[in-house]
Amino acid sequence: MAVWDLVQRLGGQLRLVAAQHGAIVIGWDMTAALAMAAALDIPPLAVAELLPPIEAVMVRKLNEEARSVISASF
């Protein structure tokens, strides 16, 4: 449950790349994520094991949502 709490708090720690019609999400700032995890007393091994697959889903879903919004506006 602690890693899920961390995920909930990482909303402001996104790494973005500029694109033609906005930005593309490339992931979380892992330095910030690990620092936040340490502050929350979450074991680094748990973060290293669980955060990357959650991050992959988050990136895919946010970028799909952004593409659908862009497509709808054209």
Summary of the structure (lengths in Angstrom):
residues: 74
radius of gyration: 14.0
end to end distance: 40.9
largest distance: 46.3
contacts: 175
relative contact order: 0.18
helix: 69%
strand: 18%
